[in-house]
Amino acid sequence: MSGVARRTVVAAGGAGLASAALAACGGGAEGDGGADAGAADGAAEAPLARTGEIPVGGGKVITGRGVVITQPKAGEYKAFSSKCTHAGCAVSEVKDGVIVCPCHQSRFDISDGSVTSGPAPSPLPPEPIEVKGEEISFG
């Protein structure tokens, strides 16, 4: 087998594997009742956090879930996208009443996600959450 033919076979095999992987991740057709149907509704999704993990006047970045949860006042929970509106970096911490982006030091208010200091051009988008008992989940 020549070098060109061998590369062609390997490339074709890789493309086939990639297609199979994408098909497996894509779920089924809408309304097909497949195995992912419950997960699409969030029914099987783990809670984002427990209320005791979110300090009053502070918050917590939920790494890997794309959200930061805050508690501006006792019993009042808010959630925002953890993606900074300046350069798309993930915010890293919540301290002194602000959500902090480590890339260029943009800061956002924990009560409404508004920019308290730039260079971020716009607020962090809110994320819907619900609190049931001690669990905080996407709403």
VENPEKA-V237042 format. One record per backbone hydrogen bond with DSSP energy under -0.5 kcal/mol. CO is the residue of the C=O (numbers start at 0). NH is the residue of the N-H. If there is no record, write none. Layout:
BEGIN
CO_NH ; CO_NH
END
This chain:
BEGIN
1_5 ; 2_6 ; 3_7 ; 4_8 ; 5_9 ; 6_10 ; 7_11 ; 8_12 ; 9_13 ; 10_14 ; 11_15 ; 12_16 ; 13_17 ; 14_18 ; 15_19 ; 16_20 ; 17_21 ; 18_22 ; 19_23 ; 20_24 ; 21_25 ; 23_26 ; 28_31 ; 33_36 ; 35_39 ; 36_40 ; 37_40 ; 37_42 ; 38_41 ; 41_44 ; 48_135 ; 49_52 ; 50_53 ; 52_54 ; 54_57 ; 56_96 ; 57_70 ; 59_61 ; 59_68 ; 60_62 ; 61_64 ; 61_65 ; 61_66 ; 65_81 ; 66_61 ; 67_79 ; 68_59 ; 69_77 ; 70_56 ; 70_57 ; 72_75 ; 74_76 ; 75_72 ; 77_69 ; 78_126 ; 79_67 ; 81_83 ; 81_90 ; 83_87 ; 88_83 ; 89_101 ; 92_99 ; 94_97 ; 96_109 ; 97_94 ; 98_107 ; 99_91 ; 99_92 ; 99_101 ; 100_104 ; 105_100 ; 106_115 ; 106_116 ; 107_98 ; 108_112 ; 112_123 ; 113_108 ; 116_106 ; 124_80 ; 127_138 ; 129_131 ; 129_136 ; 130_132 ; 131_134 ; 133_50 ; 134_131 ; 134_136 ; 135_47 ; 135_48 ; 136_129
END
